[in-house]
């Protein structure tokens, strides 16, 4: 049975990439500096010198943050990139489906006349 293709070339390309999606997260990764709190550390004199990676995202209009351990920083960066790609692909497929509907409408109209 051949299934009718319910999308166009643009949608097909977006779907193919969506099928290969890897773990993702919809958040942003920010690197900031802070003091560790140890009075013996040179940061007590020099100020915020310790790099920390924080994941931030919005949840019910509130900004939430989560500490990311250094060994997972690169990995989490990939999740964030994949999350952006997913958002882009969702918009791309939505656009493709709108175009698909528009082309059907035009075709039907031209068949009648
Ligand atoms: Zn310190």
Backbone and ligand atoms as CSV (ligand in chain L), in Angstrom:
chain,resi,resn,atom,element,x,y,z
A,1,UNK,N,N,0.839,-1.195,0.000
A,1,UNK,CA,C,0.000,0.000,0.000
A,1,UNK,C,C,0.874,1.246,0.000
A,2,UNK,N,N,0.632,2.114,-0.939
A,2,UNK,CA,C,1.402,3.359,-0.952
A,2,UNK,C,C,0.632,4.437,-0.202
A,3,UNK,N,N,1.305,4.961,0.776
A,3,UNK,CA,C,0.676,5.983,1.594
A,3,UNK,C,C,0.890,7.346,0.944
A,4,UNK,N,N,-0.179,8.065,0.847
A,4,UNK,CA,C,-0.082,9.386,0.240
A,4,UNK,C,C,0.802,10.289,1.088
A,5,UNK,N,N,1.714,10.940,0.415
A,5,UNK,CA,C,2.642,11.804,1.128
A,5,UNK,C,C,1.923,13.073,1.578
A,6,UNK,N,N,1.864,13.250,2.891
A,6,UNK,CA,C,1.132,14.387,3.440
A,6,UNK,C,C,2.028,15.565,3.785
A,7,UNK,N,N,3.042,15.742,2.965
A,7,UNK,CA,C,3.918,16.891,3.141
A,7,UNK,C,C,4.601,17.172,1.808
A,8,UNK,N,N,5.419,18.189,1.766
A,8,UNK,CA,C,6.166,18.493,0.540
A,8,UNK,C,C,7.664,18.213,0.756
A,9,UNK,N,N,8.492,18.588,-0.198
A,9,UNK,CA,C,9.931,18.316,-0.077
A,9,UNK,C,C,10.552,18.983,1.149
A,10,UNK,N,N,10.106,20.196,1.395
A,10,UNK,CA,C,10.601,20.941,2.549
A,10,UNK,C,C,10.246,20.226,3.853
A,11,UNK,N,N,9.006,19.748,3.933
A,11,UNK,CA,C,8.548,19.029,5.112
A,11,UNK,C,C,9.245,17.687,5.254
A,12,UNK,N,N,9.501,17.046,4.135
A,12,UNK,CA,C,10.177,15.746,4.143
A,12,UNK,C,C,11.596,15.881,4.705
A,13,UNK,N,N,12.273,16.943,4.280
A,13,UNK,CA,C,13.634,17.199,4.768
A,13,UNK,C,C,13.626,17.461,6.279
A,14,UNK,N,N,12.653,18.241,6.736
A,14,UNK,CA,C,12.550,18.541,8.171
A,14,UNK,C,C,12.252,17.271,8.966
A,15,UNK,N,N,11.356,16.438,8.434
A,15,UNK,CA,C,11.005,15.176,9.109
A,15,UNK,C,C,12.180,14.224,9.208
A,16,UNK,N,N,12.967,14.163,8.123
A,16,UNK,CA,C,14.127,13.276,8.133
A,16,UNK,C,C,15.123,13.674,9.207
A,17,UNK,N,N,15.309,14.984,9.380
A,17,UNK,CA,C,16.229,15.450,10.413
A,17,UNK,C,C,15.633,15.215,11.806
A,18,UNK,N,N,14.321,15.401,11.919
A,18,UNK,CA,C,13.642,15.175,13.206
A,18,UNK,C,C,13.779,13.722,13.677
A,19,UNK,N,N,13.812,12.816,12.725
A,19,UNK,CA,C,13.943,11.398,13.083
A,19,UNK,C,C,15.297,11.086,13.709
A,20,UNK,N,N,16.280,11.936,13.422
A,20,UNK,CA,C,17.628,11.712,13.961
A,20,UNK,C,C,17.923,12.605,15.166
A,21,UNK,N,N,16.885,13.147,15.771
A,21,UNK,CA,C,17.100,14.076,16.883
A,21,UNK,C,C,17.752,13.353,18.062
A,22,UNK,N,N,18.684,14.018,18.690
A,22,UNK,CA,C,19.402,13.453,19.846
A,22,UNK,C,C,18.842,14.107,21.107
A,23,UNK,N,N,19.288,13.652,22.286
A,23,UNK,CA,C,18.772,14.282,23.505
A,23,UNK,C,C,18.914,15.798,23.450
A,24,UNK,N,N,17.877,16.492,23.841
A,24,UNK,CA,C,17.889,17.952,23.764
A,24,UNK,C,C,17.285,18.554,25.020
A,25,UNK,N,N,17.502,19.842,25.156
A,25,UNK,CA,C,16.912,20.573,26.268
A,25,UNK,C,C,16.580,21.971,25.782
A,26,UNK,N,N,15.420,22.471,26.187
A,26,UNK,CA,C,15.047,23.813,25.779
A,26,UNK,C,C,15.353,24.763,26.930
A,27,UNK,N,N,16.593,25.226,26.892
A,27,UNK,CA,C,17.126,26.088,27.942
A,27,UNK,C,C,18.381,26.743,27.380
A,28,UNK,N,N,18.960,27.673,28.123
A,28,UNK,CA,C,20.235,28.212,27.661
A,28,UNK,C,C,21.311,27.996,28.709
A,29,UNK,N,N,22.526,27.861,28.213
A,29,UNK,CA,C,23.666,27.592,29.079
A,29,UNK,C,C,24.485,28.871,29.207
A,30,UNK,N,N,24.643,29.335,30.433
A,30,UNK,CA,C,25.391,30.571,30.663
A,30,UNK,C,C,26.576,30.316,31.582
A,31,UNK,N,N,27.708,30.859,31.171
A,31,UNK,CA,C,28.909,30.748,31.992
A,31,UNK,C,C,29.086,32.075,32.747
A,32,UNK,N,N,29.123,31.985,34.055
A,32,UNK,CA,C,29.351,33.195,34.857
A,32,UNK,C,C,30.477,32.929,35.843
A,33,UNK,N,N,30.846,33.935,36.585
A,33,UNK,CA,C,31.895,33.771,37.589
A,33,UNK,C,C,31.342,34.121,38.954
A,34,UNK,N,N,31.850,33.405,39.951
A,34,UNK,CA,C,31.384,33.685,41.321
A,34,UNK,C,C,32.498,33.458,42.341
A,35,UNK,N,N,32.211,33.835,43.577
A,35,UNK,CA,C,33.110,33.551,44.689
A,35,UNK,C,C,32.706,32.202,45.283
A,36,UNK,N,N,33.706,31.455,45.772
A,36,UNK,CA,C,33.372,30.131,46.314
A,36,UNK,C,C,32.928,30.190,47.774
A,37,UNK,N,N,33.277,31.275,48.457
A,37,UNK,CA,C,32.854,31.404,49.847
A,37,UNK,C,C,33.930,31.010,50.853
A,38,UNK,N,N,35.002,30.379,50.352
A,38,UNK,CA,C,36.108,30.007,51.218
A,38,UNK,C,C,36.956,31.257,51.523
A,39,UNK,N,N,37.052,31.643,52.809
A,39,UNK,CA,C,37.802,32.868,53.131
A,39,UNK,C,C,39.311,32.763,52.843
A,40,UNK,N,N,39.817,31.520,52.712
A,40,UNK,CA,C,41.232,31.316,52.396
A,40,UNK,C,C,41.526,31.460,50.898
A,41,UNK,N,N,40.499,31.372,50.093
A,41,UNK,CA,C,40.671,31.404,48.641
A,41,UNK,C,C,40.968,32.823,48.177
A,42,UNK,N,N,41.705,32.943,47.068
A,42,UNK,CA,C,42.056,34.290,46.594
A,42,UNK,C,C,40.845,35.057,46.058
A,43,UNK,N,N,39.727,34.341,45.846
A,43,UNK,CA,C,38.532,35.049,45.382
A,43,UNK,C,C,37.970,35.984,46.450
A,44,UNK,N,N,38.319,35.719,47.716
A,44,UNK,CA,C,37.849,36.610,48.785
A,44,UNK,C,C,38.486,37.999,48.646
A,45,UNK,N,N,39.657,38.049,48.003
A,45,UNK,CA,C,40.330,39.319,47.720
A,45,UNK,C,C,40.010,39.823,46.306
A,46,UNK,N,N,40.111,38.911,45.355
A,46,UNK,CA,C,40.038,39.306,43.937
A,46,UNK,C,C,38.620,39.364,43.363
A,47,UNK,N,N,37.679,38.857,44.110
A,47,UNK,CA,C,36.297,38.878,43.618
A,47,UNK,C,C,35.931,37.597,42.893
A,48,UNK,N,N,34.948,37.673,42.027
A,48,UNK,CA,C,34.412,36.477,41.368
A,48,UNK,C,C,35.381,35.932,40.317
A,49,UNK,N,N,36.056,34.849,40.645
A,49,UNK,CA,C,37.043,34.270,39.713
A,49,UNK,C,C,36.688,32.843,39.303
A,50,UNK,N,N,35.729,32.240,39.995
A,50,UNK,CA,C,35.398,30.844,39.689
A,50,UNK,C,C,34.289,30.750,38.649
A,51,UNK,N,N,34.624,30.087,37.545
A,51,UNK,CA,C,33.639,29.903,36.474
A,51,UNK,C,C,32.574,28.897,36.882
A,52,UNK,N,N,31.335,29.241,36.649
A,52,UNK,CA,C,30.259,28.273,36.853
A,52,UNK,C,C,29.337,28.281,35.648
A,53,UNK,N,N,28.876,27.096,35.295
A,53,UNK,CA,C,27.939,26.979,34.179
A,53,UNK,C,C,26.547,26.786,34.756
A,54,UNK,N,N,25.648,27.632,34.293
A,54,UNK,CA,C,24.266,27.542,34.758
A,54,UNK,C,C,23.319,27.373,33.589
A,55,UNK,N,N,22.413,26.468,33.778
A,55,UNK,CA,C,21.378,26.244,32.784
A,55,UNK,C,C,20.173,27.073,33.225
A,56,UNK,N,N,19.644,27.890,32.329
A,56,UNK,CA,C,18.471,28.679,32.694
A,56,UNK,C,C,17.337,28.451,31.716
A,57,UNK,N,N,16.144,28.465,32.234
A,57,UNK,CA,C,14.955,28.285,31.408
A,57,UNK,C,C,13.762,28.923,32.103
A,58,UNK,N,N,12.703,29.108,31.349
A,58,UNK,CA,C,11.493,29.719,31.912
A,58,UNK,C,C,10.468,28.636,32.226
A,59,UNK,N,N,9.900,28.746,33.394
A,59,UNK,CA,C,8.870,27.806,33.803
A,59,UNK,C,C,7.762,28.610,34.464
A,60,UNK,N,N,6.600,28.598,33.858
A,60,UNK,CA,C,5.471,29.393,34.355
A,60,UNK,C,C,5.883,30.836,34.663
A,61,UNK,N,N,6.521,31.457,33.662
A,61,UNK,CA,C,6.958,32.864,33.722
A,61,UNK,C,C,8.113,33.129,34.688
A,62,UNK,N,N,8.576,32.101,35.375
A,62,UNK,CA,C,9.714,32.285,36.281
A,62,UNK,C,C,10.972,31.725,35.641
A,63,UNK,N,N,12.081,32.429,35.844
A,63,UNK,CA,C,13.356,31.936,35.343
A,63,UNK,C,C,13.939,30.957,36.350
A,64,UNK,N,N,14.227,29.773,35.871
A,64,UNK,CA,C,14.793,28.735,36.741
A,64,UNK,C,C,16.246,28.501,36.347
A,65,UNK,N,N,17.056,28.134,37.293
A,65,UNK,CA,C,18.456,27.841,36.988
A,65,UNK,C,C,18.875,26.516,37.616
A,66,UNK,N,N,19.857,25.913,36.986
A,66,UNK,CA,C,20.377,24.642,37.454
A,66,UNK,C,C,21.883,24.628,37.207
A,67,UNK,N,N,22.614,24.246,38.212
A,67,UNK,CA,C,24.066,24.170,38.114
A,67,UNK,C,C,24.474,22.990,37.217
A,68,UNK,N,N,25.442,23.244,36.334
A,68,UNK,CA,C,25.925,22.182,35.446
A,68,UNK,C,C,27.371,21.849,35.809
A,69,UNK,N,N,27.633,20.619,36.254
A,69,UNK,CA,C,29.013,20.255,36.584
A,69,UNK,C,C,29.932,20.356,35.368
A,70,UNK,N,N,31.182,20.707,35.622
A,70,UNK,CA,C,32.127,20.984,34.537
A,70,UNK,C,C,32.281,19.820,33.563
A,71,UNK,N,N,32.243,18.590,34.076
A,71,UNK,CA,C,32.424,17.428,33.196
A,71,UNK,C,C,31.232,17.222,32.257
A,72,UNK,N,N,30.120,17.876,32.546
A,72,UNK,CA,C,28.940,17.730,31.681
A,72,UNK,C,C,28.680,18.960,30.810
A,73,UNK,N,N,29.544,19.955,30.944
A,73,UNK,CA,C,29.331,21.214,30.250
A,73,UNK,C,C,29.212,21.073,28.734
A,74,UNK,N,N,30.150,20.341,28.139
A,74,UNK,CA,C,30.130,20.146,26.681
A,74,UNK,C,C,28.902,19.362,26.228
A,75,UNK,N,N,28.565,18.358,27.026
A,75,UNK,CA,C,27.396,17.531,26.723
A,75,UNK,C,C,26.115,18.376,26.763
A,76,UNK,N,N,25.966,19.157,27.826
A,76,UNK,CA,C,24.773,19.998,27.982
A,76,UNK,C,C,24.699,21.044,26.865
A,77,UNK,N,N,25.870,21.516,26.437
A,77,UNK,CA,C,25.933,22.464,25.323
A,77,UNK,C,C,25.332,21.836,24.059
A,78,UNK,N,N,25.636,20.550,23.856
A,78,UNK,CA,C,25.068,19.833,22.696
A,78,UNK,C,C,23.550,19.694,22.835
A,79,UNK,N,N,23.064,19.439,24.048
A,79,UNK,CA,C,21.604,19.326,24.259
A,79,UNK,C,C,20.927,20.636,23.912
A,80,UNK,N,N,21.553,21.745,24.348
A,80,UNK,CA,C,20.991,23.075,24.083
A,80,UNK,C,C,20.936,23.349,22.576
A,81,UNK,N,N,22.032,22.992,21.877
A,81,UNK,CA,C,22.069,23.172,20.416
A,81,UNK,C,C,20.994,22.339,19.736
A,82,UNK,N,N,20.837,21.109,20.216
A,82,UNK,CA,C,19.828,20.216,19.655
A,82,UNK,C,C,18.421,20.766,19.930
A,83,UNK,N,N,18.251,21.363,21.106
A,83,UNK,CA,C,16.976,21.986,21.465
A,83,UNK,C,C,16.622,23.131,20.530
A,84,UNK,N,N,17.636,23.916,20.148
A,84,UNK,CA,C,17.434,25.019,19.203
A,84,UNK,C,C,17.080,24.481,17.830
A,85,UNK,N,N,17.768,23.397,17.450
A,85,UNK,CA,C,17.502,22.771,16.160
A,85,UNK,C,C,16.070,22.233,16.116
A,86,UNK,N,N,15.641,21.625,17.213
A,86,UNK,CA,C,14.281,21.093,17.287
A,86,UNK,C,C,13.251,22.205,17.090
A,87,UNK,N,N,13.481,23.326,17.719
A,87,UNK,CA,C,12.586,24.473,17.606
A,87,UNK,C,C,12.538,24.956,16.148
A,88,UNK,N,N,13.727,25.027,15.545
A,88,UNK,CA,C,13.824,25.432,14.144
A,88,UNK,C,C,13.085,24.447,13.231
A,89,UNK,N,N,13.288,23.147,13.482
A,89,UNK,CA,C,12.644,22.118,12.651
A,89,UNK,C,C,11.129,22.116,12.819
A,90,UNK,N,N,10.662,22.397,14.046
A,90,UNK,CA,C,9.214,22.468,14.291
A,90,UNK,C,C,8.614,23.619,13.485
A,91,UNK,N,N,9.317,24.748,13.451
A,91,UNK,CA,C,8.842,25.905,12.684
A,91,UNK,C,C,8.889,25.599,11.183
A,92,UNK,N,N,9.955,24.910,10.768
A,92,UNK,CA,C,10.156,24.550,9.366
A,92,UNK,C,C,9.041,23.602,8.882
A,93,UNK,N,N,8.749,22.590,9.692
A,93,UNK,CA,C,7.710,21.638,9.316
A,93,UNK,C,C,6.331,22.307,9.314
A,94,UNK,N,N,6.087,23.185,10.272
A,94,UNK,CA,C,4.811,23.912,10.311
A,94,UNK,C,C,4.633,24.742,9.043
A,95,UNK,N,N,5.711,25.396,8.628
A,95,UNK,CA,C,5.671,26.197,7.403
A,95,UNK,C,C,5.413,25.298,6.189
A,96,UNK,N,N,6.093,24.154,6.154
A,96,UNK,CA,C,5.917,23.201,5.051
A,96,UNK,C,C,4.468,22.716,4.970
A,97,UNK,N,N,3.876,22.440,6.136
A,97,UNK,CA,C,2.486,21.948,6.144
A,97,UNK,C,C,1.510,23.039,5.695
A,98,UNK,N,N,1.808,24.282,6.034
A,98,UNK,CA,C,0.957,25.384,5.570
A,98,UNK,C,C,1.050,25.509,4.047
A,99,UNK,N,N,2.291,25.398,3.545
A,99,UNK,CA,C,2.495,25.454,2.097
A,99,UNK,C,C,1.783,24.296,1.396
A,100,UNK,N,N,1.856,23.121,2.038
A,100,UNK,CA,C,1.216,21.926,1.502
A,100,UNK,C,C,-0.293,22.151,1.365
A,101,UNK,N,N,-0.898,22.679,2.427
A,101,UNK,CA,C,-2.338,22.977,2.410
A,101,UNK,C,C,-2.683,24.008,1.342
A,102,UNK,N,N,-1.869,25.044,1.254
A,102,UNK,CA,C,-2.094,26.095,0.266
A,102,UNK,C,C,-2.029,25.537,-1.150
A,103,UNK,N,N,-1.063,24.653,-1.406
A,103,UNK,CA,C,-0.918,24.081,-2.748
A,103,UNK,C,C,-2.106,23.183,-3.102
A,104,UNK,N,N,-2.661,22.467,-2.103
A,104,UNK,CA,C,-3.844,21.616,-2.328
A,104,UNK,C,C,-5.044,22.474,-2.727
A,105,UNK,N,N,-5.180,23.564,-2.013
A,105,UNK,CA,C,-6.291,24.478,-2.238
A,105,UNK,C,C,-6.228,25.058,-3.657
A,106,UNK,N,N,-5.015,25.469,-4.047
A,106,UNK,CA,C,-4.813,26.028,-5.383
A,106,UNK,C,C,-5.123,24.989,-6.467
A,107,UNK,N,N,-4.622,23.756,-6.220
A,107,UNK,CA,C,-4.814,22.683,-7.203
A,107,UNK,C,C,-6.299,22.387,-7.425
A,108,UNK,N,N,-7.039,22.330,-6.290
A,108,UNK,CA,C,-8.468,22.029,-6.393
A,108,UNK,C,C,-9.189,23.107,-7.181
A,109,UNK,N,N,-8.793,24.339,-6.901
A,109,UNK,CA,C,-9.407,25.481,-7.570
A,109,UNK,C,C,-9.143,25.430,-9.090
A,110,UNK,N,N,-7.874,25.106,-9.443
A,110,UNK,CA,C,-7.501,25.089,-10.873
A,110,UNK,C,C,-8.130,23.898,-11.603
A,111,UNK,N,N,-8.411,22.771,-10.854
A,111,UNK,CA,C,-9.068,21.617,-11.472
A,111,UNK,C,C,-10.506,21.927,-11.869
A,112,UNK,N,N,-11.144,22.706,-11.012
A,112,UNK,CA,C,-12.540,23.045,-11.238
A,112,UNK,C,C,-12.693,23.964,-12.463
A,113,UNK,N,N,-11.820,24.912,-12.605
A,113,UNK,CA,C,-11.973,25.898,-13.668
A,113,UNK,C,C,-11.449,25.410,-15.012
L,1,ZN,ZN,ZN,37.304,30.905,45.697
